[in-house]
Amino acid sequence: MDLQLVKMSEKFKPQLLDMMDEWTKTGENIIPWAIRKVDYHDFDAYLKSLEESEPKEGYVPASTFFAYDRERDILVGAVDIRHFLNEALLLDGGHIGDGVRPSERRKGYATEMIALALDECRKLGIEKVLMVCNQENTGSAKSIRNNGGVLENEINVEGETVQRYWIQL
């Protein structure tokens, strides 16, 4: 595995289309939201949507990265890093949202993506990172714990049990 986080650009457009087409065909809710909020087929609009330097009300500045496996020349997932937390993100959302495309799950990518995202958090001056996942998503919880995540609590959000983990940087 030779993974790096990259910003989306024309260079990665074919890999993006491949990943998003695969993910979309599953019908599942693509996480992180940042990579599905705008139709990826309109590539110029999609690129503009990925950076939230001046977000609309209720949102915070965020940076979106894609996990690129250099050995295989594919995108295996994405991470969205919120530069700080508002009240909603403190409850459910956290600093990092991540997702691995369906065909690449259970291969260690999530753990590595989170580790790379934590490096980006350090660059932003974030000292303590909140990550959340649904209680039944044991793979996500394991990836968070593999990166030093300590469970603070479990809360109910819209009928779902959400686990809140803190990672000290």
Buried (B, 14 or more C-beta within 10 A) or exposed (E): EEBEBBEBEEEBBEBBBEBBEBBEEEEEEBBBBBBBEBEBEEBEEBBEBBBBEEBEEEEBBBBBBBBBBEEEEBBBBBBBBBBEBEEEBBBBBBBBBBBBBEEBBEEBBBBBBBBBBBEBBEEBEBEEBBBBBBBEBEBBBBBBBBBBBEEEEEBEEEEEEBBBBBBEE
